[in-house]
Structure formats: structure tokens, C-alpha cells
Amino acid sequence: MSRGLAEARRWSPVEILDLRHFSSVDLRPLLDDETQVWSHLLSWDYTSSSDMILRYVDAKILPGYAAIDRGRIFGYAFFVYEGSKGVIGDLFVTNGTRLPEAREVEARLLTHVIETLQQSPGIHRVEAQLLVHEAGVLARPFLDQGFRRHPRLFMTMPLSRQPRPAPSVFPDFEIRGWLDSDYQSAAAVITAAYRGHVDADINDQYRTLSGSLRFLNNIVRFPGCGLFDAEGSFLVTHKASRHVAGLILCSRVRADVGHVTQVCVLPEYRSRGLGEALLAGTANALRKRKFSLLSLTVTEANDRAVDLYKRLGFDAERVFDAFVWEEK
């Protein structure tokens, strides 16, 4: 038993303590439970994310809080600092019958995290997207502290379904695979595509070229949203100008499941079937490698995108919330 858990036994049941008191040995059983939840709800293998969290816990560099009951960690929440912004990375409480107060503990963990971030010097913005929690369930602690709420959809499409014929984007456009040299042009497309868009309120990285580059780097190089799948990621270019008109990025979140981490088309090239063609390209690339499922997330208010995904065969499996706070 670690020193942190030994100290926790002297506290009354269900205490909220600094996550950095503990080690991966203390936290691993909880993350094993969380991995099963991600698999059941999202068909997502959370193992690589779990391993990364445990490494950060052992290095004592992951800020957050743990919920302790009789010397056992049964819930945790962590956050990260990104310049003047704080991002709530995760919240999970084991929802066993022995702990009917799980909802209360979630609220307590969130309140600790939110208060810590809002009171941190230099932090002017806080973002959170908690994918495994149903919309509305965690809203109160956020809304009480002045956060804006944006419901989002988690959608899936079984790749066993008969694919729709992909629209022809030729002769004016061509689709090609992702290259490592595409970072700069792809970031420029993301920034332009989300200018004035609701998603730029949810994720402020979309607002600037440097932010979009950081977003791409996180998607391509780190396992937070699965392992980047270059074979399932594409760009569409305008032949005459050679400009990149749109892109789709895909990650592998389970051996047989792909997840669209980004799909966007420049405003001047919309309504030409490019988004549909990019999605078809990713779906077909995954089918060839015997993937069974493709998933994505989309903001509920983005009616045009939601309608497109439904038309292509995606079903809304769950609704979750994105929350944003900005200092006034």
C-alpha cells in the first residue's frame, strides 16, 4: 500500500485528496474498470490512454483529485494546463451498488477541479468534454460556475452496411492520402473552416494557425484519441489551384474500430460532395482492412453535419456535453 492510501485510511470515508499523493498501483484497478466502460459504451480500447495516465501519475505531474473510500480509490478526475487554458481531461467514478453516492462524488470531484482551475493564476479559460457521461448528468457543477454547455452526439456506422456510392469529385478535385508534410496546409484548412463556427467556441485551438497545429500534433502523435491511422486519413485538393480544400483524419480506437477525429471542408468548396467523398474514402479504407465500425462526434447544433452523417448511415448512440468557461 502506498503512503497516500495509508494516510487516507485515517480520514473518514469518501474523502477527496490530491491525485499526486498516489501511485499507479493505487489507481490501476479503477482505470481497469474505466477501460471496461469505454469498451462497453463506445467500442473504444482505452488501454493506451490508461497507460499514459498511469505513467503521469507515477511521475507526480498529473494534477487532479482522487475519491477515497475505506482506503480504496473509487473515483478520480484530472486536468491539464495549456498556457492560459485549463482542460478537464477525465472524470470517472466506479458506479457500484456499494456506493450509491457515486453521483454526489462526481459532483464533488468536479467542483474541486473547477475551483482549482478557476483560481489558478493565469488561467482565463476552461474546457471539458466528458464522453462517457450522458448529457445533463454532470451539468450542475459546471453551470453553477458559469460554464456554457454544448450538447454533442457520439455517432457510429457499422462498416458491414452496404456503402452508398461515393460522389464523384472529379475532374476538379482529387483525393489523396495523408502525408507528414501536410501539417501546415491542414492546419490552415482547419482554422479557416471553423472561423465563426460553434466548434471554435468548444475548442479554441481551431481559432488560430498555431492552435490548429497543436491540435494536429496531439491527434497524430499522441494516443488520447486513439492511434492515428494514416491509411484512413485523406486530403482533397483543388486540381487547378493545388489548394487543399478539405481533410479527414482517422484514428484506430480498437483493433477493428476507427474514429473520425477531424473532418472539414473550406467554406468556398462546400456543397460539392467533398465531405461525403472524404467520409466514403475513410470508410472504404477501413472496410478493406476488415474494420467493423466507424465512429465520430459532432456538435448537436451543427444541423448540416448531423444531417449528412445520418444520411450516410451513422446512428446517434449517445449525447454528451462539452462545457466552456471564459473569465470575464
C-alpha contacts under 8 A as a table, 3 or more apart, distances in Angstrom:
res1	aa1	res2	aa2	distance
1	M	5	L	6.41
1	M	6	A	6.59
1	M	26	D	7.57
2	S	5	L	5.48
2	S	6	A	6.28
2	S	22	F	6.77
2	S	23	S	7.02
2	S	25	V	7.97
2	S	26	D	7.15
3	R	6	A	5.01
3	R	7	E	6.09
3	R	21	H	7.65
3	R	22	F	7.59
4	G	7	E	5.22
4	G	8	A	6.18
4	G	21	H	4.97
4	G	22	F	5.21
5	L	8	A	4.79
5	L	9	R	6.40
5	L	22	F	7.09
5	L	26	D	7.53
5	L	71	G	5.46
5	L	72	R	7.07
6	A	9	R	5.49
6	A	10	R	7.46
6	A	71	G	6.97
7	E	10	R	5.68
7	E	11	W	7.43
8	A	11	W	5.31
8	A	15	E	7.68
8	A	68	I	6.93
8	A	70	R	7.73
8	A	71	G	5.70
9	R	12	S	7.50
9	R	70	R	6.00
9	R	71	G	4.91
11	W	15	E	6.86
12	S	15	E	6.67
12	S	70	R	7.81
13	P	68	I	6.82
13	P	69	D	4.81
13	P	70	R	5.58
14	V	67	A	6.01
14	V	68	I	4.95
14	V	69	D	4.49
14	V	70	R	7.41
14	V	105	V	7.93
15	E	67	A	5.62
15	E	68	I	5.13
15	E	69	D	6.83
16	I	65	Y	6.28
16	I	66	A	5.56
16	I	67	A	4.65
16	I	68	I	6.37
16	I	108	R	7.83
16	I	109	L	7.05
17	L	21	H	7.66
17	L	65	Y	5.45
17	L	66	A	5.32
17	L	67	A	6.56
17	L	68	I	7.48
18	D	21	H	5.89
18	D	63	P	7.63
18	D	64	G	6.11
18	D	65	Y	4.60
18	D	66	A	6.24
19	L	22	F	5.88
19	L	57	V	7.59
19	L	62	L	7.42
19	L	63	P	6.48
19	L	64	G	5.09
19	L	65	Y	4.43
19	L	66	A	5.21
19	L	76	Y	7.60
19	L	78	F	7.88
20	R	23	S	7.61
20	R	57	V	6.53
20	R	60	K	5.23
20	R	61	I	7.28
20	R	62	L	6.76
20	R	63	P	6.68
20	R	64	G	7.36
20	R	65	Y	7.90
21	H	60	K	7.94
22	F	26	D	6.25
22	F	27	L	7.46
22	F	57	V	7.22
22	F	58	D	7.73
23	S	26	D	5.39
23	S	27	L	6.53
23	S	54	L	7.67
23	S	57	V	5.91
23	S	58	D	5.19
24	S	27	L	5.00
24	S	28	R	5.62
24	S	54	L	5.03
24	S	55	R	7.22
24	S	57	V	6.11
24	S	58	D	5.81
25	V	28	R	5.55
25	V	29	P	7.92
26	D	29	P	7.24
26	D	72	R	7.63
26	D	73	I	6.86
27	L	30	L	5.55
27	L	31	L	6.41
27	L	54	L	7.45
27	L	73	I	6.55
28	R	31	L	5.06
28	R	32	D	6.05
28	R	54	L	7.35
29	P	32	D	5.05
29	P	33	D	6.44
30	L	33	D	5.13
30	L	34	E	6.31
30	L	73	I	6.92
30	L	74	F	6.14
30	L	75	G	7.10
30	L	94	T	7.09
31	L	34	E	4.77
31	L	35	T	6.01
31	L	50	S	6.28
32	D	35	T	5.10
32	D	36	Q	6.56
33	D	36	Q	5.29
33	D	37	V	6.56
33	D	94	T	7.11
34	E	37	V	5.03
34	E	38	W	6.32
34	E	46	Y	7.94
34	E	92	F	6.94
34	E	94	T	7.67
35	T	38	W	5.22
35	T	39	S	6.25
35	T	45	D	6.82
35	T	46	Y	5.10
35	T	47	T	6.43
35	T	50	S	7.48
36	Q	39	S	5.06
36	Q	40	H	6.14
37	V	40	H	5.11
37	V	41	L	5.97
37	V	132	V	7.91
38	W	41	L	5.37
38	W	42	L	5.40
38	W	43	S	6.55
38	W	44	W	5.47
38	W	45	D	6.81
38	W	46	Y	6.37
38	W	132	V	7.01
39	S	42	L	5.62
39	S	43	S	4.44
39	S	44	W	4.74
39	S	45	D	5.76
39	S	46	Y	7.30
40	H	43	S	5.86
40	H	44	W	7.83
41	L	44	W	7.89
41	L	132	V	7.15
42	L	132	V	7.84
43	S	253	V	7.87
43	S	254	R	7.09
43	S	257	V	7.25
44	W	253	V	5.19
44	W	254	R	5.51
44	W	257	V	7.49
45	D	48	S	7.59
45	D	253	V	5.70
45	D	254	R	5.00
46	Y	49	S	5.42
46	Y	50	S	6.01
46	Y	253	V	7.71
47	T	50	S	4.96
47	T	51	D	6.07
48	S	51	D	5.14
48	S	52	M	6.26
48	S	223	P	6.42
48	S	224	G	7.95
48	S	226	G	7.76
49	S	52	M	5.12
49	S	53	I	6.23
49	S	223	P	6.18
49	S	224	G	5.73
49	S	226	G	7.95
50	S	53	I	5.13
50	S	54	L	6.25
51	D	54	L	5.14
51	D	55	R	6.29
52	M	55	R	5.17
52	M	56	Y	6.40
53	I	56	Y	5.18
53	I	57	V	6.18
53	I	62	L	7.80
54	L	57	V	4.92
54	L	58	D	6.23
55	R	58	D	5.22
55	R	59	A	6.26
56	Y	59	A	4.96
56	Y	60	K	6.24
56	Y	61	I	5.63
56	Y	62	L	5.53
57	V	60	K	5.07
57	V	61	I	6.38
57	V	62	L	5.62
58	D	61	I	7.87
59	A	62	L	7.79
62	L	78	F	6.82
62	L	79	F	7.32
62	L	80	V	7.27
63	P	78	F	5.72
63	P	79	F	5.92
63	P	80	V	6.79
64	G	76	Y	7.34
64	G	77	A	5.49
64	G	78	F	3.95
64	G	79	F	5.95
64	G	113	V	6.66
65	Y	76	Y	5.56
65	Y	77	A	5.49
65	Y	78	F	6.44
65	Y	109	L	6.57
65	Y	112	H	7.54
65	Y	113	V	7.37
66	A	73	I	6.38
66	A	74	F	7.68
66	A	75	G	5.74
66	A	76	Y	4.26
66	A	77	A	6.66
66	A	109	L	7.57
67	A	73	I	5.66
67	A	74	F	5.88
67	A	75	G	4.85
67	A	76	Y	5.88
67	A	105	V	7.28
67	A	109	L	7.37
68	I	71	G	5.97
68	I	72	R	5.35
68	I	73	I	4.63
68	I	74	F	6.15
68	I	75	G	7.32
69	D	72	R	5.27
69	D	73	I	6.50
69	D	74	F	6.84
73	I	76	Y	7.60
74	F	93	V	5.82
74	F	94	T	5.55
75	G	91	L	7.57
75	G	92	F	5.44
75	G	93	V	3.92
75	G	94	T	6.13
75	G	105	V	7.76
75	G	106	E	7.70
76	Y	90	D	7.94
76	Y	91	L	5.84
76	Y	92	F	5.65
76	Y	93	V	6.49
76	Y	109	L	7.00
77	A	88	I	7.74
77	A	89	G	7.48
77	A	90	D	5.41
77	A	91	L	4.26
77	A	92	F	6.52
77	A	109	L	6.34
77	A	110	L	7.18
77	A	113	V	7.36
78	F	88	I	6.17
78	F	89	G	5.69
78	F	90	D	5.69
78	F	91	L	6.89
78	F	113	V	7.40
79	F	86	G	6.83
79	F	87	V	5.48
79	F	88	I	4.21
79	F	89	G	4.97
79	F	90	D	7.14
79	F	113	V	7.36
80	V	86	G	5.76
80	V	87	V	5.37
80	V	88	I	6.59
80	V	89	G	6.87
81	Y	84	S	7.36
81	Y	85	K	5.98
81	Y	86	G	4.62
81	Y	87	V	6.45
82	E	85	K	5.08
82	E	86	G	5.94
82	E	87	V	7.37
83	G	86	G	7.84
83	G	123	I	7.63
84	S	122	G	5.55
84	S	123	I	4.48
84	S	124	H	5.70
84	S	125	R	6.72
85	K	123	I	5.33
85	K	124	H	6.03
85	K	125	R	4.73
85	K	126	V	5.62
85	K	127	E	7.69
86	G	117	L	6.32
86	G	123	I	6.59
86	G	125	R	6.28
86	G	126	V	4.66
86	G	127	E	6.46
87	V	126	V	5.65
87	V	127	E	4.90
87	V	128	A	5.85
88	I	113	V	7.72
88	I	126	V	7.50
88	I	127	E	6.34
88	I	128	A	4.96
88	I	129	Q	7.49
89	G	128	A	6.91
89	G	129	Q	7.67
89	G	130	L	7.77
90	D	130	L	6.45
91	L	106	E	7.39
91	L	109	L	7.87
91	L	110	L	7.68
91	L	130	L	7.15
92	F	106	E	7.45
93	V	102	A	6.39
93	V	105	V	7.52
93	V	106	E	6.53
94	T	102	A	7.28
95	N	99	L	6.58
95	N	100	P	7.42
95	N	102	A	5.81
96	G	99	L	5.45
96	G	100	P	7.17
97	T	100	P	5.86
99	L	102	A	5.81
100	P	103	R	7.68
101	E	104	E	5.24
101	E	105	V	6.28
102	A	105	V	5.03
102	A	106	E	6.19
103	R	106	E	5.08
103	R	107	A	6.35
104	E	107	A	5.14
104	E	108	R	6.25
105	V	108	R	4.94
105	V	109	L	6.11
106	E	109	L	5.20
106	E	110	L	6.13
106	E	138	L	7.74
107	A	110	L	5.11
107	A	111	T	6.02
107	A	138	L	7.02
107	A	141	P	6.23
108	R	111	T	5.07
108	R	112	H	6.26
109	L	112	H	5.24
109	L	113	V	6.30
110	L	113	V	5.06
110	L	114	I	5.95
110	L	141	P	6.72
111	T	114	I	5.15
111	T	115	E	5.96
111	T	141	P	6.08
112	H	115	E	5.33
112	H	116	T	6.08
113	V	116	T	5.14
113	V	117	L	6.20
114	I	117	L	5.23
114	I	118	Q	6.04
114	I	142	F	7.74
114	I	145	Q	7.91
115	E	118	Q	5.19
115	E	119	Q	5.99
116	T	119	Q	5.30
116	T	120	S	6.04
117	L	120	S	5.08
117	L	123	I	6.82
117	L	126	V	7.27
118	Q	123	I	6.63
118	Q	124	H	7.48
118	Q	126	V	7.68
119	Q	123	I	7.65
120	S	123	I	5.71
123	I	126	V	7.70
124	H	326	E	5.71
124	H	327	E	4.96
125	R	324	V	7.33
125	R	325	W	5.47
125	R	326	E	4.36
125	R	327	E	6.17
126	V	324	V	5.73
126	V	325	W	5.08
126	V	326	E	6.58
127	E	202	I	7.13
127	E	203	N	7.39
127	E	322	A	7.50
127	E	323	F	5.75
127	E	324	V	4.67
127	E	325	W	6.59
128	A	322	A	5.66
128	A	323	F	5.13
128	A	324	V	6.62
129	Q	320	F	7.79
129	Q	321	D	6.15
129	Q	322	A	4.45
129	Q	323	F	6.49
130	L	133	H	5.89
130	L	320	F	6.92
130	L	321	D	6.69
130	L	322	A	7.05
131	L	134	E	7.73
131	L	320	F	5.80
131	L	321	D	7.45
132	V	320	F	7.30
133	H	137	V	6.83
133	H	138	L	7.45
133	H	320	F	6.03
133	H	321	D	7.88
134	E	137	V	5.81
134	E	138	L	8.00
134	E	318	R	6.99
134	E	319	V	5.86
134	E	320	F	4.90
134	E	321	D	7.42
135	A	138	L	7.38
135	A	139	A	7.62
135	A	151	P	6.54
135	A	319	V	5.40
135	A	320	F	4.11
135	A	321	D	5.09
136	G	139	A	4.94
136	G	140	R	7.85
136	G	320	F	7.64
136	G	321	D	7.11
137	V	140	R	7.84
138	L	141	P	6.73
138	L	142	F	7.43
139	A	142	F	5.43
139	A	143	L	5.98
139	A	149	R	7.77
139	A	321	D	7.96
140	R	143	L	5.17
140	R	144	D	5.88
141	P	144	D	5.29
141	P	145	Q	6.56
142	F	145	Q	5.33
142	F	146	G	6.60
142	F	147	F	5.32
142	F	148	R	7.96
142	F	323	F	7.17
143	L	146	G	5.15
143	L	147	F	5.07
143	L	148	R	6.93
143	L	149	R	7.66
144	D	147	F	7.50
146	G	325	W	6.43
147	F	323	F	5.93
147	F	324	V	5.17
147	F	325	W	4.45
147	F	326	E	7.71
148	R	323	F	5.51
148	R	324	V	5.16
148	R	325	W	6.32
149	R	321	D	6.50
149	R	322	A	5.85
149	R	323	F	4.74
149	R	324	V	6.75
150	H	202	I	7.62
150	H	299	T	7.08
150	H	300	E	7.65
150	H	321	D	5.66
150	H	322	A	5.04
150	H	323	F	6.31
151	P	299	T	6.32
151	P	300	E	5.76
151	P	301	A	7.78
151	P	319	V	6.55
151	P	320	F	5.76
151	P	321	D	4.48
151	P	322	A	6.21
152	R	297	T	6.78
152	R	298	V	5.57
152	R	299	T	4.18
152	R	300	E	4.92
152	R	319	V	5.60
152	R	320	F	5.35
152	R	321	D	5.72
152	R	322	A	6.88
153	L	297	T	5.46
153	L	298	V	5.31
153	L	299	T	6.14
153	L	300	E	6.01
153	L	316	A	6.15
153	L	317	E	7.45
153	L	318	R	5.97
153	L	319	V	4.64
153	L	320	F	6.38
154	F	295	S	7.21
154	F	296	L	5.98
154	F	297	T	4.58
154	F	298	V	6.83
154	F	316	A	5.85
154	F	317	E	5.77
154	F	318	R	5.38
154	F	319	V	6.21
154	F	320	F	7.53
155	M	295	S	5.52
155	M	296	L	5.43
155	M	297	T	6.05
155	M	298	V	7.87
155	M	314	F	5.79
155	M	315	D	5.19
155	M	316	A	4.31
155	M	317	E	5.46
155	M	318	R	7.29
156	T	293	L	6.85
156	T	294	L	5.65
156	T	295	S	4.18
156	T	296	L	6.52
156	T	314	F	5.10
156	T	315	D	5.42
156	T	316	A	6.69
156	T	317	E	6.82
157	M	161	R	7.93
157	M	293	L	5.82
157	M	294	L	5.29
157	M	295	S	6.29
157	M	313	G	5.93
157	M	314	F	4.47
157	M	315	D	6.36
158	P	161	R	5.91
158	P	292	S	5.99
158	P	293	L	4.54
158	P	294	L	6.47
158	P	314	F	7.97
159	L	162	Q	7.79
159	L	163	P	7.88
159	L	283	A	7.01
159	L	287	R	6.31
159	L	291	F	6.90
159	L	292	S	5.13
159	L	293	L	5.15
159	L	294	L	6.74
160	S	287	R	7.96
160	S	292	S	6.49
160	S	293	L	7.92
163	P	280	A	7.94
164	R	312	L	7.10
166	A	276	E	7.17
166	A	277	A	5.66
166	A	280	A	5.96
167	P	273	G	6.18
167	P	276	E	7.11
167	P	277	A	5.85
168	S	273	G	7.75
168	S	277	A	7.46
169	V	172	D	6.68
169	V	173	F	5.53
169	V	174	E	6.90
169	V	272	R	7.41
169	V	273	G	6.88
169	V	274	L	6.65
169	V	277	A	7.35
170	F	173	F	5.13
170	F	174	E	6.43
171	P	174	E	7.57
171	P	239	K	7.98
172	D	238	H	6.06
172	D	239	K	5.63
172	D	240	A	7.16
173	F	236	V	6.61
173	F	237	T	5.54
173	F	238	H	4.62
173	F	239	K	5.29
174	E	236	V	5.56
174	E	237	T	5.51
174	E	238	H	6.75
174	E	239	K	6.70
175	I	234	F	6.62
175	I	235	L	5.70
175	I	236	V	4.31
175	I	237	T	6.43
175	I	278	L	7.69
176	R	234	F	5.59
176	R	235	L	5.58
176	R	236	V	6.42
177	G	230	A	7.32
177	G	231	E	6.88
177	G	232	G	7.77
177	G	233	S	6.04
177	G	234	F	4.40
177	G	235	L	6.23
178	W	182	D	6.87
178	W	230	A	5.95
178	W	231	E	7.56
178	W	233	S	5.55
178	W	234	F	5.05
178	W	235	L	6.33
179	L	182	D	5.44
179	L	230	A	7.85
180	D	183	Y	6.61
181	S	184	Q	7.54
182	D	185	S	5.58
182	D	186	A	5.77
183	Y	186	A	5.24
183	Y	187	A	6.01
183	Y	213	L	6.80
183	Y	216	L	7.13
184	Q	187	A	5.22
184	Q	188	A	6.31
184	Q	213	L	7.09
185	S	188	A	5.12
185	S	189	V	6.38
185	S	244	V	6.85
186	A	189	V	5.13
186	A	190	I	6.31
186	A	244	V	7.40
186	A	246	G	7.95
186	A	247	L	7.16
187	A	190	I	5.11
187	A	191	T	6.20
187	A	209	L	5.97
187	A	210	S	7.98
187	A	212	S	4.99
187	A	213	L	5.40
187	A	216	L	7.17
188	A	191	T	5.23
188	A	192	A	6.22
188	A	209	L	5.96
188	A	212	S	7.54
189	V	192	A	5.22
189	V	193	A	5.84
189	V	244	V	7.14
189	V	245	A	7.16
189	V	246	G	6.65
189	V	264	C	7.80
189	V	265	V	7.40
189	V	266	L	6.37
190	I	193	A	5.11
190	I	194	Y	6.17
190	I	206	Y	6.46
190	I	212	S	6.54
190	I	264	C	6.78
191	T	194	Y	5.57
191	T	195	R	6.27
191	T	206	Y	5.20
191	T	207	R	5.70
191	T	208	T	5.90
191	T	209	L	5.98
191	T	212	S	6.36
192	A	195	R	5.37
192	A	266	L	6.58
192	A	267	P	7.94
193	A	197	H	7.98
193	A	264	C	6.40
193	A	265	V	6.14
193	A	266	L	4.88
193	A	267	P	6.17
194	Y	197	H	4.90
194	Y	198	V	7.85
194	Y	199	D	6.82
194	Y	200	A	5.95
194	Y	206	Y	6.34
194	Y	207	R	7.20
195	R	200	A	6.97
195	R	206	Y	7.74
195	R	207	R	6.54
196	G	200	A	6.91
197	H	200	A	5.48
197	H	201	D	7.24
198	V	201	D	5.26
198	V	202	I	6.70
198	V	299	T	7.97
198	V	301	A	7.90
198	V	302	N	7.74
199	D	202	I	4.90
199	D	203	N	6.03
199	D	206	Y	7.85
199	D	299	T	7.21
200	A	203	N	5.08
200	A	204	D	5.20
200	A	205	Q	7.30
200	A	206	Y	5.39
200	A	207	R	6.04
201	D	204	D	5.89
201	D	324	V	7.67
202	I	322	A	6.76
202	I	323	F	7.16
202	I	324	V	6.30
203	N	206	Y	6.23
204	D	207	R	5.46
204	D	208	T	7.95
204	D	211	G	7.48
205	Q	208	T	6.28
205	Q	210	S	7.71
205	Q	211	G	4.03
205	Q	212	S	5.37
205	Q	214	R	7.39
205	Q	215	F	6.50
206	Y	209	L	7.49
206	Y	211	G	6.03
206	Y	212	S	5.21
206	Y	215	F	7.86
207	R	211	G	6.82
207	R	212	S	7.41
208	T	211	G	5.08
208	T	212	S	6.18
209	L	212	S	5.11
209	L	213	L	6.21
210	S	213	L	5.08
210	S	214	R	6.36
211	G	214	R	5.08
211	G	215	F	6.21
212	S	215	F	4.89
212	S	216	L	6.16
213	L	216	L	5.08
213	L	217	N	6.11
214	R	217	N	5.01
214	R	218	N	6.17
215	F	218	N	5.22
215	F	219	I	6.26
216	L	219	I	5.06
216	L	220	V	5.97
217	N	220	V	5.28
217	N	221	R	5.62
217	N	222	F	7.54
218	N	221	R	5.55
218	N	222	F	5.25
218	N	223	P	7.97
218	N	224	G	7.63
219	I	222	F	6.01
219	I	223	P	7.38
219	I	224	G	7.40
219	I	225	C	6.57
219	I	228	F	6.67
219	I	261	T	7.39
220	V	227	L	7.50
220	V	228	F	5.15
221	R	227	L	7.99
221	R	228	F	7.22
222	F	225	C	7.67
222	F	226	G	7.85
222	F	227	L	7.21
223	P	226	G	4.71
223	P	227	L	5.19
223	P	228	F	7.61
224	G	227	L	7.98
225	C	251	S	6.87
225	C	253	V	7.11
225	C	261	T	7.27
226	G	251	S	5.33
226	G	252	R	5.33
226	G	253	V	4.45
226	G	254	R	7.77
226	G	259	H	7.87
227	L	251	S	5.10
227	L	252	R	5.09
227	L	253	V	6.51
228	F	249	L	7.86
228	F	250	C	6.23
228	F	251	S	4.16
228	F	252	R	6.25
229	D	232	G	5.52
229	D	233	S	6.51
229	D	249	L	7.68
229	D	250	C	5.48
229	D	251	S	4.75
229	D	252	R	5.96
230	A	233	S	5.09
230	A	234	F	7.95
230	A	249	L	7.76
230	A	250	C	7.26
231	E	285	A	6.89
232	G	249	L	7.11
232	G	250	C	5.62
232	G	251	S	7.78
232	G	281	G	7.48
232	G	282	T	4.80
232	G	283	A	7.67
232	G	285	A	5.60
232	G	286	L	6.46
233	S	247	L	7.66
233	S	248	I	5.46
233	S	249	L	4.50
233	S	250	C	5.33
233	S	282	T	6.36
234	F	247	L	5.69
234	F	248	I	5.34
234	F	249	L	6.65
234	F	278	L	6.77
234	F	281	G	7.55
234	F	282	T	7.43
235	L	244	V	6.81
235	L	245	A	7.60
235	L	246	G	5.84
235	L	247	L	4.23
235	L	248	I	6.44
235	L	278	L	7.63
236	V	244	V	5.95
236	V	245	A	5.62
236	V	246	G	5.31
236	V	247	L	6.07
236	V	274	L	7.46
236	V	278	L	7.50
237	T	242	R	5.89
237	T	243	H	5.52
237	T	244	V	4.30
237	T	245	A	5.19
237	T	246	G	7.13
238	H	241	S	5.73
238	H	242	R	5.18
238	H	243	H	5.40
238	H	244	V	6.37
238	H	245	A	6.25
239	K	242	R	5.13
239	K	243	H	7.57
244	V	247	L	7.82
245	A	265	V	5.83
245	A	266	L	5.57
245	A	269	Y	6.46
246	G	263	V	7.48
246	G	264	C	5.49
246	G	265	V	4.00
246	G	266	L	6.00
246	G	274	L	7.37
246	G	275	G	7.55
247	L	262	Q	7.60
247	L	263	V	5.63
247	L	264	C	5.76
247	L	265	V	6.64
247	L	278	L	7.01
248	I	260	V	7.14
248	I	261	T	7.72
248	I	262	Q	5.50
248	I	263	V	4.24
248	I	264	C	6.75
248	I	278	L	6.20
248	I	279	L	7.23
248	I	282	T	7.73
249	L	260	V	5.86
249	L	261	T	5.58
249	L	262	Q	5.10
249	L	263	V	6.44
250	C	258	G	6.44
250	C	259	H	5.52
250	C	260	V	4.49
250	C	261	T	5.59
250	C	262	Q	7.22
250	C	282	T	7.41
251	S	258	G	5.63
251	S	259	H	5.26
251	S	260	V	6.46
251	S	261	T	6.67
252	R	255	A	6.73
252	R	256	D	7.57
252	R	257	V	5.95
252	R	258	G	4.58
252	R	259	H	6.25
253	V	256	D	7.98
253	V	257	V	5.75
253	V	258	G	5.83
253	V	259	H	6.44
254	R	257	V	4.87
254	R	258	G	7.08
255	A	291	F	7.67
256	D	290	K	6.93
256	D	291	F	4.22
256	D	292	S	5.55
256	D	293	L	6.89
257	V	291	F	5.70
257	V	292	S	6.01
257	V	293	L	4.90
257	V	294	L	5.83
257	V	295	S	7.71
258	G	286	L	7.32
258	G	291	F	7.29
258	G	293	L	6.36
258	G	294	L	4.76
258	G	295	S	6.36
259	H	294	L	5.54
259	H	295	S	4.66
259	H	296	L	5.51
260	V	263	V	7.06
260	V	294	L	7.39
260	V	295	S	6.26
260	V	296	L	4.98
260	V	297	T	7.75
261	T	296	L	6.84
261	T	297	T	7.97
263	V	275	G	7.28
263	V	278	L	7.91
264	C	275	G	6.92
265	V	269	Y	6.61
265	V	270	R	6.29
265	V	274	L	7.17
265	V	275	G	6.52
266	L	269	Y	5.51
266	L	270	R	6.55
267	P	270	R	5.41
269	Y	272	R	6.55
269	Y	274	L	7.73
270	R	273	G	7.28
270	R	274	L	7.00
270	R	275	G	7.88
271	S	274	L	7.54
273	G	276	E	5.27
273	G	277	A	6.09
274	L	277	A	5.00
274	L	278	L	6.13
275	G	278	L	5.16
275	G	279	L	6.27
276	E	279	L	5.20
276	E	280	A	6.10
276	E	308	L	7.66
276	E	312	L	7.80
277	A	280	A	5.03
277	A	281	G	6.10
278	L	281	G	5.04
278	L	282	T	6.38
279	L	282	T	5.20
279	L	283	A	6.12
280	A	283	A	5.06
280	A	284	N	5.97
281	G	284	N	5.26
281	G	285	A	6.10
282	T	285	A	5.11
282	T	286	L	6.25
283	A	286	L	5.22
283	A	287	R	6.15
283	A	294	L	7.08
284	N	287	R	4.96
284	N	288	K	6.25
285	A	288	K	5.39
285	A	289	R	6.87
286	L	289	R	5.25
286	L	290	K	6.46
286	L	291	F	5.27
287	R	290	K	4.96
287	R	291	F	5.36
287	R	292	S	7.31
288	K	291	F	7.59
291	F	294	L	7.98
295	S	314	F	7.96
298	V	302	N	7.19
298	V	305	A	7.43
298	V	306	V	6.93
299	T	302	N	5.48
299	T	306	V	8.00
300	E	303	D	6.68
300	E	306	V	7.05
302	N	305	A	5.66
302	N	306	V	6.27
303	D	306	V	5.07
303	D	307	D	6.02
304	R	307	D	5.30
304	R	308	L	6.31
305	A	308	L	5.07
305	A	309	Y	6.23
306	V	309	Y	5.25
306	V	310	K	6.23
307	D	310	K	5.20
307	D	311	R	6.10
308	L	311	R	5.08
308	L	312	L	6.25
309	Y	312	L	5.08
309	Y	313	G	6.43
309	Y	314	F	5.31
309	Y	315	D	7.94
310	K	313	G	5.19
310	K	314	F	4.86
310	K	315	D	6.22
311	R	314	F	7.30
316	A	319	V	7.66
